[in-house]
Amino acid sequence: MDLKNLTFLFVGLSFVVYIAIAIKAKANTTGEFYIAGGGVHPVFNGMATAADWMSAASFISMAGLIAFLGYDASVYLMGWTGGYVLLATLLAPYLRKYGKFTVPEFIGERYYSRTARIVAVLCLILISFTYIAGQMRGVGIVFSRFLEVDINTGLFIGMGVVFIYAVLGGMKGITYTQVAQYCVLIFAYTVPAVFISLQLTGNPIPQLGFGSTLVGESTYMLDKLDQVVIDLGFTAYTESSQSTINLFFLTMALMAGTAGLPHVIVRFFTVPKVSDARKSAGYALLFIALLYTAAPAVGAMARFNLINTINGDDATGVEYTNIPSWFKNWENSGLLAWYDHNGDGKIQYANGNPLADKKPLFAAERGQYGERIVTNPGPGEAVNGAPFANELYVDRDIMVLANPEIAGLPNWVIALIAAGAIAAALSTAAGLLLVISSSISHDLLKGTFAPNISEKQELMYGRIAITVAIVIAGYLGANPPGWVAETVAMAFGLAAASLFPVILLGIFSKRVNRKGAIAGMLSGLIFTLCYIIYFKGVFIEPMAANIEENWLFGITPQAIGGLGMIINFIVALSVSYLSEEPPLHVQEMVARLRIPIEVE
């Protein structure tokens, strides 16, 4: 069976499973819609949390970052996994003991303020929609290549599937769908990794193959990769080229952002007891580790295979007419491009060409070698004295998906990874859509503006909110502010700068009051959002060139949330200590909340 039909089969079967689970687990009450009735087993909740958290950024984009950034991309591994530890130890058990439906509900009651709750909803919606943009881009990338449809058509398909199981099943349907999606995504991620590790190093365990010697050679794979990329004019794969200050703030943003993500926090409201919240956190970390420990190997091996394929045996480049079919397939998707600067008909890959950093545009016609015509290739520049510039553009988000094709693996493996990528993107998108829905129907309507609506009406408004959110998510997926991991990192920065400080202070400080919380959230959010818009643009063109000389202290838009978080903490504490103390009953609630002992 050819690749297209296999992909239809694998993806179609996975969709049937997801929809069947949603129908069987239909939510009939607000408790089932928001927190799955609070009766999910810790193991299942751990799997659902892992699927919810490991988004398209983890599955598709993280290894792509590692492939091109090398050591510098380790910050994503440290930040995201370290942040999960913060969440599991500092926030999850306490918020589960609090026992409500949503993060804004906790903030509203802890800070005894409807305004604080509304501001929290605003932060949550901005974070979630930024995050969703990355997921929907991931869905579009997968469909555009493997189902041979344009990205917008792929988005519509993904939106339709999410609509069915999110609107119908709510958190109950999403939870058990995410259990199935975790099984699909982890199997799809590890099987190609095992094949490629065995192919390159003879070791079937990618985590060990990463540090092994190449088959038939005494050279370690990483040493060989280091030498190859240096010869091509790049920084050594195992060396860092980022500034220390940016690494510090990016790590902080990713860690605190992970701990402040509302769609992950709400997962700990779905288990019966506080002790179960701790157990499910441990299980989730175990399930997450299976992918995250394999990602460095996947990224390094993908880069290694790409260079070997493009450079050819004599390292002078492969003629386009002899390039494998995978290259032309991805070229048709618009995520891979070649521009023949020196007219020799060969593909050269080296450092220093604008094509490597800017997505090209294509003309409808083909060039003399059958290549897609690039309409904005950028000027040719000599690299290391060579008479040609880099002629290759590779979108970072394709590396995991293209890796099995580059390695020449069977079609069923390639189709499997497509199903896994879609599972990763849709699982997170569904969780994000639910927290948007709950913040609108439960926090804004039921909790603030229309407290007298019935449970049935609240459930109806929740489903309407998800429907509207799906439409907006589709638009953002078609017009994201960056590649998947970059967009997701900005969402984490917004979470770090807005929600994480007030949640943490709400648990561990009796002194922080509503004025401090509101001022802190707004200052951190506005600073971070304005910085991102200024350099990256959201719905508008960026107002400044996104280059290092223009960044504040050399901090990238992805990392600025770390500084926004510090501003939030300083403002919240300063305003609180300069104003009145919280009411006594609030201070007593904080004292009780800080002791995570189950009260039967």
PLY file of the C-alpha trace (Angstrom):
ply
format ascii 1.0
element vertex 600
property float x
property float y
property float z
element edge 599
property int vertex1
property int vertex2
end_header
0.00 0.00 0.00
1.37 3.43 -0.90
2.18 6.11 1.67
-0.90 8.25 1.05
-3.32 5.37 1.54
-1.44 4.10 4.59
-1.60 7.58 6.10
-5.33 7.79 5.43
-5.72 4.39 7.09
-3.65 5.13 10.20
-4.95 8.65 10.74
-8.52 7.63 9.91
-8.46 4.73 12.39
-7.10 6.99 15.11
-9.88 9.52 14.44
-12.50 6.76 14.68
-11.09 5.73 18.08
-11.06 9.32 19.38
-14.63 10.01 18.28
-15.91 6.66 19.61
-14.38 7.43 23.02
-15.98 10.90 23.00
-19.41 9.44 22.23
-19.09 6.81 24.97
-17.77 9.33 27.51
-20.27 12.10 26.76
-20.46 14.71 29.53
-23.92 15.23 31.01
-23.05 17.53 33.93
-20.79 20.53 34.40
-18.61 18.43 36.72
-18.03 15.91 33.93
-17.58 18.67 31.35
-14.99 20.65 33.36
-13.13 18.06 35.49
-14.34 14.64 34.20
-16.39 14.15 37.37
-13.23 14.11 39.52
-12.93 10.32 39.27
-10.04 9.64 36.86
-7.52 6.98 37.94
-4.00 8.40 38.56
-2.39 6.22 35.85
-4.93 7.31 33.24
-4.64 10.90 34.42
-0.86 10.65 34.12
-1.18 9.48 30.52
-3.75 12.17 29.73
-1.56 14.83 31.36
1.45 13.66 29.34
-0.56 13.85 26.10
-2.02 17.23 27.10
1.42 18.61 27.87
3.42 16.99 25.03
2.03 19.07 22.22
3.03 19.47 18.60
5.98 21.47 19.95
7.28 18.41 21.79
6.50 15.89 19.05
7.20 17.87 15.88
9.26 20.92 16.69
11.51 20.19 19.67
13.67 17.60 17.89
13.74 19.98 14.90
15.15 22.65 17.18
17.70 20.20 18.54
18.62 19.18 14.98
19.52 22.74 13.99
20.49 24.39 17.28
22.30 21.45 18.87
23.42 22.21 22.41
21.50 25.49 22.49
18.20 23.60 22.20
18.90 21.75 25.48
17.25 24.70 27.21
13.88 23.48 25.92
14.44 20.06 27.45
15.54 21.55 30.77
12.88 24.24 30.87
9.88 22.13 29.97
10.72 19.10 32.10
11.99 21.22 34.99
8.80 23.23 34.87
6.75 20.10 35.17
8.62 19.24 38.39
7.74 22.71 39.72
4.11 22.13 38.83
4.00 18.69 40.44
5.63 19.78 43.70
4.63 23.43 44.25
1.20 23.82 42.69
-0.73 20.68 41.74
-1.42 19.13 45.18
-2.46 22.44 46.70
-4.75 23.39 43.86
-6.31 19.92 43.95
-6.96 20.39 47.66
-8.64 23.68 46.83
-11.05 21.57 44.79
-12.61 23.96 42.27
-12.98 23.81 38.49
-10.60 26.44 37.12
-7.47 28.50 37.79
-9.36 31.85 37.52
-11.79 30.54 40.14
-8.90 29.95 42.54
-7.44 33.40 41.82
-10.83 35.07 42.22
-11.50 33.50 45.64
-7.92 33.65 46.94
-7.70 37.35 46.08
-11.37 38.00 47.01
-11.95 39.90 43.79
-14.13 39.56 40.69
-11.68 41.83 38.89
-8.79 39.49 39.68
-10.82 36.60 38.29
-11.59 38.51 35.08
-7.94 39.50 34.62
-6.97 35.84 35.12
-9.47 34.84 32.43
-7.94 37.41 30.07
-4.45 36.02 30.73
-5.68 32.46 30.26
-7.34 33.22 26.93
-4.25 34.99 25.54
-1.98 32.15 26.66
-4.26 29.45 25.30
-4.82 31.01 21.90
-1.09 31.63 21.45
-0.47 28.00 22.35
-3.23 26.75 20.03
-1.69 28.60 17.09
1.31 26.29 17.37
-0.83 23.14 17.59
-2.91 24.02 14.56
0.20 24.82 12.54
1.44 21.34 13.43
-1.80 19.78 12.18
-1.56 21.75 8.94
2.06 20.67 8.37
1.21 16.99 8.77
-1.80 17.10 6.48
-0.09 19.24 3.85
2.60 16.61 3.34
1.09 13.22 4.06
-2.48 13.71 2.83
-1.34 15.97 -0.01
-3.80 18.73 0.80
-3.08 22.38 1.46
-2.49 23.53 5.02
-5.88 25.24 5.34
-7.72 22.07 4.31
-5.71 20.15 6.88
-6.69 22.69 9.51
-10.37 22.25 8.71
-10.08 18.48 9.10
-8.34 18.83 12.46
-10.86 21.43 13.63
-13.72 19.08 12.75
-12.30 16.17 14.76
-11.57 18.34 17.81
-15.05 19.84 17.56
-16.68 16.42 17.85
-14.85 15.07 20.87
-14.28 18.34 22.74
-17.79 19.77 22.34
-19.51 16.45 22.97
-17.35 14.90 25.68
-15.90 17.90 27.52
-13.13 17.03 29.97
-14.50 13.52 30.44
-14.29 12.76 26.72
-11.01 14.64 26.32
-9.36 12.76 29.20
-9.95 9.28 27.82
-9.28 10.45 24.28
-5.92 11.79 25.49
-5.10 8.39 27.00
-5.53 6.89 23.52
-3.61 9.79 21.95
-0.68 9.27 24.32
-0.44 5.61 23.28
-0.48 6.64 19.62
2.04 9.46 19.90
4.61 7.66 22.05
4.52 4.55 19.84
4.77 6.72 16.73
7.73 8.68 18.14
9.79 5.75 19.44
9.39 3.23 16.59
11.15 5.41 13.95
13.75 6.41 16.54
14.55 2.74 17.21
14.86 1.98 13.49
17.13 4.97 12.80
19.32 4.39 15.87
19.80 0.77 14.82
20.56 1.87 11.26
23.20 4.44 12.23
24.79 3.00 15.39
23.66 -0.61 15.64
22.04 0.19 19.00
18.23 -0.15 19.08
17.86 2.15 22.10
17.96 5.77 20.81
18.99 7.17 24.18
22.12 4.98 24.08
22.64 5.18 20.33
22.94 8.95 20.76
26.34 8.43 22.41
27.49 5.40 20.39
29.89 4.92 17.51
28.66 4.77 13.92
28.15 1.40 12.26
31.42 0.25 10.64
33.42 3.11 12.17
35.23 3.83 15.41
34.01 7.45 15.42
31.25 8.52 17.78
28.18 9.89 15.99
28.29 13.24 17.83
32.01 13.69 17.06
31.33 13.03 13.38
28.37 15.40 13.39
30.46 18.10 15.10
33.15 17.85 12.43
30.67 17.88 9.55
28.77 20.98 10.69
32.02 22.83 11.45
33.23 22.06 7.93
29.98 23.55 6.61
30.56 26.79 8.51
28.16 26.18 11.41
28.88 26.27 15.13
29.86 22.86 16.51
26.74 20.85 17.26
27.76 20.24 20.89
28.75 23.86 21.60
26.57 26.81 22.62
26.31 30.05 20.69
23.59 31.69 22.82
24.26 34.37 25.40
24.16 33.22 29.01
21.55 35.82 29.93
19.16 34.62 27.22
19.65 30.99 28.24
18.85 31.95 31.82
15.67 33.88 31.01
14.47 31.33 28.46
14.89 28.51 30.99
13.00 30.54 33.58
10.22 31.36 31.14
9.79 27.73 30.08
9.92 26.37 33.64
7.55 28.89 35.20
5.37 28.85 32.09
4.97 25.09 32.33
3.94 25.40 35.96
1.48 28.17 35.09
-0.24 26.52 32.12
-3.94 26.37 32.97
-4.78 23.40 30.73
-2.17 21.29 32.54
-3.10 22.52 36.02
-6.75 21.63 35.49
-5.78 18.00 34.87
-5.03 17.64 38.58
-8.62 18.59 39.42
-9.84 15.40 37.70
-8.54 12.87 40.25
-10.45 11.85 43.41
-7.90 12.84 46.10
-4.87 15.02 46.79
-2.69 11.91 47.07
-3.93 10.88 43.61
-2.81 14.25 42.26
0.70 13.53 43.48
0.63 10.01 42.03
-0.67 11.18 38.65
2.09 13.81 38.56
4.68 11.07 39.03
3.14 8.87 36.36
2.95 11.80 33.95
6.64 12.58 34.45
7.49 8.95 33.68
5.38 8.97 30.51
6.84 12.31 29.43
10.40 11.06 29.96
9.93 8.34 27.35
9.70 11.00 24.64
11.96 13.66 26.11
14.94 11.37 26.62
14.61 10.19 23.01
14.31 13.69 21.51
18.05 14.58 21.57
18.84 11.37 19.68
16.06 11.98 17.15
17.26 15.55 16.52
20.94 14.66 16.14
20.24 11.68 13.88
17.87 13.74 11.72
20.56 16.40 11.17
23.15 13.72 10.46
20.96 12.00 7.87
19.97 15.30 6.24
23.57 16.42 5.76
24.65 13.04 4.39
21.74 13.02 1.95
22.28 16.58 0.70
26.09 16.61 0.60
26.52 13.29 -1.19
29.53 10.98 -1.05
32.03 13.61 -2.18
30.58 16.41 0.02
30.09 18.69 -2.99
26.32 18.38 -3.09
23.85 16.07 -4.80
22.44 16.90 -8.21
18.80 17.90 -7.95
17.82 15.44 -10.67
19.19 12.60 -8.50
17.68 13.75 -5.22
15.45 11.20 -3.42
11.68 11.53 -3.78
11.23 12.67 -0.15
12.97 15.95 -0.98
10.60 16.79 -3.83
7.57 15.74 -1.76
8.47 18.13 1.03
9.38 20.80 -1.51
5.82 20.62 -2.80
4.56 21.33 0.72
6.42 24.67 0.72
8.49 23.67 3.77
11.67 22.81 1.89
13.35 24.84 -0.87
16.41 24.87 -3.09
17.81 27.86 -4.99
20.70 27.19 -7.35
22.97 30.18 -6.68
25.89 29.00 -8.80
23.94 27.26 -11.57
25.66 23.87 -11.24
22.45 21.91 -10.69
23.65 20.64 -7.28
22.20 21.30 -3.84
24.77 22.88 -1.52
24.16 23.19 2.21
26.29 25.57 4.26
26.06 28.43 6.74
25.45 32.07 5.85
22.54 32.40 3.42
19.31 34.30 4.14
17.34 31.35 2.76
18.25 29.40 5.88
16.42 31.85 8.13
13.51 33.12 6.07
10.74 31.03 4.57
10.86 31.44 0.77
8.00 32.05 -1.62
7.43 29.91 -4.67
6.39 30.66 -8.22
3.96 28.27 -9.91
6.41 27.23 -12.61
9.39 24.88 -12.37
13.03 25.60 -13.03
15.38 23.94 -15.51
16.04 21.01 -13.17
12.41 20.56 -12.17
12.85 22.47 -8.90
10.25 24.79 -7.40
11.14 28.37 -8.35
12.06 30.44 -5.29
10.91 34.05 -5.71
12.76 35.59 -2.75
15.95 33.56 -2.37
18.10 36.33 -0.97
21.51 37.33 -2.27
24.17 34.68 -2.85
27.16 34.97 -0.55
30.45 33.12 -0.45
30.85 30.93 2.62
34.32 30.09 3.95
35.79 31.07 0.61
33.58 28.68 -1.37
32.07 30.04 -4.61
28.50 29.40 -3.49
26.13 30.22 -0.63
23.78 27.92 1.21
21.16 26.93 -1.34
18.84 25.04 1.00
15.90 26.12 3.13
14.60 23.56 5.65
11.68 24.40 7.91
12.63 23.19 11.39
9.19 21.75 11.95
9.60 19.06 9.29
12.63 17.27 10.72
10.83 14.69 12.87
8.23 14.06 10.17
10.77 13.83 7.34
13.33 11.83 9.34
11.88 8.36 8.53
11.66 9.28 4.84
15.26 10.55 4.77
16.38 7.31 6.44
14.47 5.24 3.89
12.20 3.53 6.42
9.07 1.61 5.31
5.90 3.53 4.42
4.01 2.16 7.42
6.55 3.80 9.77
6.17 7.12 7.95
2.36 6.88 8.15
2.60 6.02 11.85
4.58 9.15 12.65
1.95 11.24 10.85
-0.76 9.76 13.09
1.40 10.43 16.15
2.04 14.05 15.21
-1.67 14.68 14.74
-2.42 12.99 18.08
0.11 15.26 19.84
-1.31 18.42 18.29
-4.99 17.57 18.79
-4.58 16.35 22.39
-3.13 19.67 23.50
-5.51 21.71 21.36
-8.48 19.95 22.99
-7.18 20.68 26.49
-6.60 24.33 25.64
-10.05 24.69 24.09
-11.62 23.28 27.22
-9.92 25.76 29.56
-11.00 28.59 27.24
-14.55 27.26 27.36
-14.57 26.86 31.13
-13.09 30.32 31.69
-15.86 31.88 29.61
-18.86 29.82 30.73
-17.85 29.14 34.35
-15.70 32.13 35.32
-17.16 34.97 33.25
-20.82 33.93 32.97
-21.68 31.72 35.94
-19.08 33.18 38.27
-19.32 36.88 37.36
-21.90 38.25 34.97
-24.77 35.71 35.01
-24.67 33.81 38.33
-28.29 32.69 38.07
-27.98 30.55 34.93
-28.79 26.86 35.38
-26.29 24.02 35.07
-27.85 23.04 31.74
-27.43 26.60 30.42
-23.84 26.74 31.67
-23.11 23.48 29.85
-24.66 24.88 26.66
-22.63 28.10 26.88
-19.49 26.04 27.47
-20.08 24.12 24.26
-20.79 27.33 22.34
-17.57 28.82 23.68
-15.57 25.79 22.47
-17.15 26.09 19.03
-16.17 29.76 18.71
-12.70 29.02 20.10
-12.14 26.29 17.49
-12.88 28.77 14.68
-10.42 31.30 16.12
-7.85 28.52 16.66
-8.13 27.56 13.00
-7.42 31.13 11.93
-4.39 31.33 14.23
-3.14 28.01 12.90
-3.24 29.41 9.36
-1.48 32.62 10.49
0.87 31.70 13.37
3.45 34.19 14.69
6.26 31.67 14.17
7.23 28.02 13.85
5.63 25.59 16.30
8.12 25.54 19.18
8.75 29.28 18.88
5.03 30.04 19.13
4.57 27.62 22.03
7.58 29.11 23.84
5.92 32.53 23.64
2.77 31.05 25.17
4.88 29.67 28.02
6.43 33.10 28.46
2.98 34.69 28.77
1.99 32.07 31.37
5.19 32.68 33.34
4.71 36.44 33.29
1.02 36.46 34.23
-0.43 33.45 36.08
2.47 31.59 37.68
3.52 34.33 40.18
0.01 34.99 41.51
-0.77 31.27 41.83
2.49 30.63 43.69
2.07 33.68 45.94
-1.58 32.76 46.46
-0.50 29.44 47.96
2.60 30.45 49.92
2.05 34.08 50.94
-0.70 35.33 53.25
0.32 38.93 52.69
-0.30 39.33 48.94
-3.67 41.03 48.40
-6.00 41.65 45.48
-4.40 44.96 44.49
-0.98 43.33 44.30
-2.27 40.32 42.36
-4.13 42.42 39.77
-1.23 44.85 39.34
1.26 41.99 39.07
-0.73 40.06 36.45
-1.35 43.14 34.32
2.22 44.45 34.49
3.79 41.08 33.65
1.30 40.33 30.88
1.40 43.77 29.23
5.20 43.97 29.30
5.65 40.48 27.81
2.87 40.81 25.24
4.10 44.20 24.02
7.65 42.89 23.67
6.43 39.91 21.60
4.24 42.10 19.41
7.05 44.62 18.93
9.50 42.02 17.66
7.31 39.22 16.27
3.95 40.79 15.42
0.60 39.20 16.32
-2.14 40.03 13.78
0.09 42.95 12.74
3.54 43.40 11.25
6.34 43.53 13.85
7.42 47.05 14.67
11.12 46.21 14.91
13.47 43.84 13.13
13.81 40.63 15.13
17.60 40.79 15.43
19.83 40.50 18.47
20.99 44.12 18.42
17.43 45.29 19.05
16.58 42.90 21.92
16.52 44.17 25.50
19.68 42.82 27.20
19.90 40.34 24.30
16.72 38.53 25.43
14.68 36.94 22.64
10.86 37.23 22.40
10.66 33.55 23.41
12.62 34.25 26.61
11.17 37.61 27.64
8.52 35.94 29.80
11.25 35.24 32.35
11.80 38.96 32.82
8.03 39.54 32.76
7.70 37.05 35.62
10.24 38.97 37.72
8.32 42.20 37.05
5.09 40.46 38.13
6.63 39.27 41.40
8.14 42.69 42.20
4.94 44.61 41.42
2.65 42.14 43.24
4.75 42.12 46.41
5.44 45.88 46.38
1.78 46.89 45.90
0.63 44.35 48.50
3.03 45.52 51.19
2.18 49.16 50.48
-1.56 48.51 50.91
-3.87 46.77 53.35
-3.55 43.12 54.40
-5.97 40.54 52.98
-9.04 39.76 55.13
-8.52 37.31 58.00
-10.63 34.56 56.42
-8.41 34.67 53.30
-5.26 34.38 55.40
-6.77 31.41 57.21
-7.66 29.80 53.87
-4.03 30.16 52.73
-2.79 28.61 55.97
-5.07 25.60 55.45
-4.23 25.33 51.78
-0.50 25.11 52.41
-0.89 21.84 54.28
-1.54 19.22 51.56
-3.17 16.69 53.88
-6.25 14.87 52.63
-9.30 15.58 54.80
-11.62 12.61 54.55
0 1
1 2
2 3
3 4
4 5
5 6
6 7
7 8
8 9
9 10
10 11
11 12
12 13
13 14
14 15
15 16
16 17
17 18
18 19
19 20
20 21
21 22
22 23
23 24
24 25
25 26
26 27
27 28
28 29
29 30
30 31
31 32
32 33
33 34
34 35
35 36
36 37
37 38
38 39
39 40
40 41
41 42
42 43
43 44
44 45
45 46
46 47
47 48
48 49
49 50
50 51
51 52
52 53
53 54
54 55
55 56
56 57
57 58
58 59
59 60
60 61
61 62
62 63
63 64
64 65
65 66
66 67
67 68
68 69
69 70
70 71
71 72
72 73
73 74
74 75
75 76
76 77
77 78
78 79
79 80
80 81
81 82
82 83
83 84
84 85
85 86
86 87
87 88
88 89
89 90
90 91
91 92
92 93
93 94
94 95
95 96
96 97
97 98
98 99
99 100
100 101
101 102
102 103
103 104
104 105
105 106
106 107
107 108
108 109
109 110
110 111
111 112
112 113
113 114
114 115
115 116
116 117
117 118
118 119
119 120
120 121
121 122
122 123
123 124
124 125
125 126
126 127
127 128
128 129
129 130
130 131
131 132
132 133
133 134
134 135
135 136
136 137
137 138
138 139
139 140
140 141
141 142
142 143
143 144
144 145
145 146
146 147
147 148
148 149
149 150
150 151
151 152
152 153
153 154
154 155
155 156
156 157
157 158
158 159
159 160
160 161
161 162
162 163
163 164
164 165
165 166
166 167
167 168
168 169
169 170
170 171
171 172
172 173
173 174
174 175
175 176
176 177
177 178
178 179
179 180
180 181
181 182
182 183
183 184
184 185
185 186
186 187
187 188
188 189
189 190
190 191
191 192
192 193
193 194
194 195
195 196
196 197
197 198
198 199
199 200
200 201
201 202
202 203
203 204
204 205
205 206
206 207
207 208
208 209
209 210
210 211
211 212
212 213
213 214
214 215
215 216
216 217
217 218
218 219
219 220
220 221
221 222
222 223
223 224
224 225
225 226
226 227
227 228
228 229
229 230
230 231
231 232
232 233
233 234
234 235
235 236
236 237
237 238
238 239
239 240
240 241
241 242
242 243
243 244
244 245
245 246
246 247
247 248
248 249
249 250
250 251
251 252
252 253
253 254
254 255
255 256
256 257
257 258
258 259
259 260
260 261
261 262
262 263
263 264
264 265
265 266
266 267
267 268
268 269
269 270
270 271
271 272
272 273
273 274
274 275
275 276
276 277
277 278
278 279
279 280
280 281
281 282
282 283
283 284
284 285
285 286
286 287
287 288
288 289
289 290
290 291
291 292
292 293
293 294
294 295
295 296
296 297
297 298
298 299
299 300
300 301
301 302
302 303
303 304
304 305
305 306
306 307
307 308
308 309
309 310
310 311
311 312
312 313
313 314
314 315
315 316
316 317
317 318
318 319
319 320
320 321
321 322
322 323
323 324
324 325
325 326
326 327
327 328
328 329
329 330
330 331
331 332
332 333
333 334
334 335
335 336
336 337
337 338
338 339
339 340
340 341
341 342
342 343
343 344
344 345
345 346
346 347
347 348
348 349
349 350
350 351
351 352
352 353
353 354
354 355
355 356
356 357
357 358
358 359
359 360
360 361
361 362
362 363
363 364
364 365
365 366
366 367
367 368
368 369
369 370
370 371
371 372
372 373
373 374
374 375
375 376
376 377
377 378
378 379
379 380
380 381
381 382
382 383
383 384
384 385
385 386
386 387
387 388
388 389
389 390
390 391
391 392
392 393
393 394
394 395
395 396
396 397
397 398
398 399
399 400
400 401
401 402
402 403
403 404
404 405
405 406
406 407
407 408
408 409
409 410
410 411
411 412
412 413
413 414
414 415
415 416
416 417
417 418
418 419
419 420
420 421
421 422
422 423
423 424
424 425
425 426
426 427
427 428
428 429
429 430
430 431
431 432
432 433
433 434
434 435
435 436
436 437
437 438
438 439
439 440
440 441
441 442
442 443
443 444
444 445
445 446
446 447
447 448
448 449
449 450
450 451
451 452
452 453
453 454
454 455
455 456
456 457
457 458
458 459
459 460
460 461
461 462
462 463
463 464
464 465
465 466
466 467
467 468
468 469
469 470
470 471
471 472
472 473
473 474
474 475
475 476
476 477
477 478
478 479
479 480
480 481
481 482
482 483
483 484
484 485
485 486
486 487
487 488
488 489
489 490
490 491
491 492
492 493
493 494
494 495
495 496
496 497
497 498
498 499
499 500
500 501
501 502
502 503
503 504
504 505
505 506
506 507
507 508
508 509
509 510
510 511
511 512
512 513
513 514
514 515
515 516
516 517
517 518
518 519
519 520
520 521
521 522
522 523
523 524
524 525
525 526
526 527
527 528
528 529
529 530
530 531
531 532
532 533
533 534
534 535
535 536
536 537
537 538
538 539
539 540
540 541
541 542
542 543
543 544
544 545
545 546
546 547
547 548
548 549
549 550
550 551
551 552
552 553
553 554
554 555
555 556
556 557
557 558
558 559
559 560
560 561
561 562
562 563
563 564
564 565
565 566
566 567
567 568
568 569
569 570
570 571
571 572
572 573
573 574
574 575
575 576
576 577
577 578
578 579
579 580
580 581
581 582
582 583
583 584
584 585
585 586
586 587
587 588
588 589
589 590
590 591
591 592
592 593
593 594
594 595
595 596
596 597
597 598
598 599
